[in-house]
Each structure stands twice: as structure tokens, then as C-alpha cells.
Amino acid sequence: MEIERSVTVAHPVDRVFAYLSDFTNTTEWDPGTVRTERVSGDGGLGTRYHNVSKFLGRETELDYMVIEHVPDERFALRGENATVVAKDTMTFVRTVTGSGAAAGEGTTVTYRADFEFKGIAKLAAPLLAPAFKKLGDEAEQGMRDALSRLG
């Protein structure tokens, strides 16, 4: 199961990367997130987070670790619990927004979440496709809204 969405905003890539690579900010842009706490590390490679999210009316917990951290380019985490392995990857590309005198530096973020289900949960995975599409749509809108508020 995979979700991929892109969002373009009129903010410089360093600001967008700093915000999204602090995974505790998921509470501000990911509507499914109940809370995310940094467990160890400084936010860079090897940092660990504990995430509680609500999906289909149930709370689920995942322990994440930062597996890629390339400033202003790429950020990835791997999360796991008893039923799923999740890999979240964000890529950042500098863009130009507006035109003429109003042109400015922007950023396009592509967010991809891959979910690999374990055991009996694999059987239910195909039935969850509509719920994952909705989750992706809501996360895209939440990310767009949160990034538009960056100072």
C-alpha cells in the first residue's frame, strides 16, 4: 500500500525542510496524528520518534527512526509495530513561484508513505485502499495548510 502526494508552497526549501524534518510537527499537518514525541537524537540520522495516530477509528502506535537526512533534499523514516512497517519519505525541490516582479523562491515537497503489512493484516490490506486514499488526501491538505502558515 502506498500514498504519494506533492505540495508546492511559496517558502524557501530550507524553511520547509526544517519544519517537516522535525517529525513532532506531524501533529500540526497530519490529521491522523494524535501525538508524536522525539524519544532520542537531535532530529538527524538515527533519531527515534514514537507516534500515535488514529486510523479507521482506532489508535495505533509506531516507533520511527530517521533513516535518511539530507538537508534541503531528502528526509526518510522507518516506522514499525506488530502489524505494519511504514516508510515515510519526503523529497524537497527548489521551485520558482509567481512570475515577473512577484517571482520568489518556493519548494515542492513530495511525500510518499509505503506500508507493508505483516501476518494476517496482509489479508485486509487491499480492503483498506479507500481509507488510505482518504488519509493521503487529508495529509496533503494538512501539509499545504501548515506550510502556508510558515513565517
C-alpha positions in Angstrom: 0.0 0.0 0.0 1.4 3.4 -0.9 0.4 7.0 -0.8 2.2 9.8 -2.7 1.3 13.5 -2.8 3.1 16.7 -3.8 2.6 20.2 -2.4 4.2 23.4 -3.7 4.5 26.4 -1.5 6.0 29.9 -1.7 8.6 29.3 1.0 12.3 28.6 0.7 13.4 25.0 0.8 15.5 25.4 4.0 12.5 26.6 6.0 10.2 23.9 4.6 12.8 21.2 5.3 13.4 22.4 8.8 9.7 22.3 9.6 8.9 18.9 8.0 12.1 17.1 9.2 11.0 17.9 12.8 8.7 14.9 12.9 7.0 16.2 16.0 5.3 18.7 13.7 3.1 15.9 12.3 0.6 16.9 14.9 0.1 20.2 13.0 -0.2 18.9 9.5 -1.2 15.2 9.6 -4.8 15.0 10.6 -4.4 11.3 11.7 -1.7 12.1 14.2 -2.7 12.2 17.8 0.9 12.9 19.1 4.5 12.4 18.1 7.3 12.5 20.6 11.0 12.5 20.0 12.5 9.7 22.0 16.2 10.1 21.3 18.5 12.0 18.9 18.8 15.6 17.6 16.4 15.2 14.7 19.1 13.9 12.3 20.0 10.4 11.2 19.2 7.8 13.8 16.7 10.0 15.7 13.8 8.0 17.1 10.2 9.1 17.5 7.1 7.5 19.0 3.9 8.3 17.0 0.3 7.7 18.0 -2.2 8.0 15.1 -5.9 7.4 14.6 -6.9 5.3 11.6 -10.4 3.9 11.0 -11.4 5.0 14.5 -8.6 3.1 16.3 -5.4 4.4 17.8 -2.2 2.8 16.6 1.3 3.3 17.8 4.5 3.2 15.7 8.1 3.6 16.6 10.0 5.5 13.9 13.7 6.0 13.2 15.2 8.6 10.8 17.0 6.6 8.1 17.8 9.4 5.7 18.6 13.1 6.4 20.0 15.1 3.6 19.3 18.8 4.4 17.1 20.6 2.0 16.8 17.4 -0.2 15.5 14.3 1.4 14.2 13.0 4.7 13.0 9.5 5.4 11.8 7.5 8.4 11.0 3.8 9.0 8.2 3.0 11.5 7.1 -0.3 12.8 4.7 -2.0 15.1 3.3 -5.6 15.3 1.2 -5.3 12.2 2.9 -2.9 9.8 6.2 -1.5 8.6 5.9 2.1 7.3 8.4 4.1 5.3 7.8 7.8 5.0 10.0 9.7 2.5 9.9 13.4 1.8 11.9 14.9 -1.1 12.3 18.7 -1.5 12.9 20.6 -4.7 13.5 24.3 -5.1 11.0 26.0 -7.3 10.1 29.4 -8.5 6.6 30.7 -7.6 4.8 33.6 -9.1 6.2 35.5 -12.2 7.8 38.7 -13.1 8.4 41.0 -10.1 6.3 38.7 -7.9 8.6 35.7 -8.6 10.0 34.1 -5.5 11.7 31.0 -4.2 9.3 28.2 -3.5 9.5 24.5 -2.6 7.8 21.4 -3.9 7.6 18.6 -1.3 6.8 15.1 -2.5 5.6 12.9 0.4 5.5 9.2 0.0 4.3 6.7 2.6 4.7 2.9 1.9 3.0 0.5 4.2 3.9 -3.2 4.3 1.5 -5.3 6.4 2.6 -8.3 8.5 0.9 -11.6 9.1 -2.9 -11.7 8.9 -3.1 -7.9 8.4 -1.8 -8.6 4.8 -5.1 -10.1 4.0 -7.0 -7.0 4.9 -4.7 -4.6 3.2 -6.5 -4.5 -0.2 -9.7 -3.6 1.6 -8.1 -0.6 3.1 -7.2 1.2 -0.2 -10.1 3.7 0.0 -9.2 4.6 3.6 -5.5 5.1 2.6 -6.6 7.3 -0.3 -8.6 9.5 2.1 -5.7 9.6 4.5 -3.4 10.8 1.7 -5.8 13.4 0.6 -6.2 14.7 4.2 -2.4 14.7 4.8 -1.8 16.6 1.6 -4.3 19.3 2.6 -3.0 19.5 6.1 0.6 19.8 4.8 -0.4 22.5 2.4 -2.3 24.5 5.1 0.6 24.1 7.7 3.3 25.1 5.2 1.3 28.1 4.0 1.4 29.4 7.6 5.2 29.3 7.9 6.6 32.7 8.8 
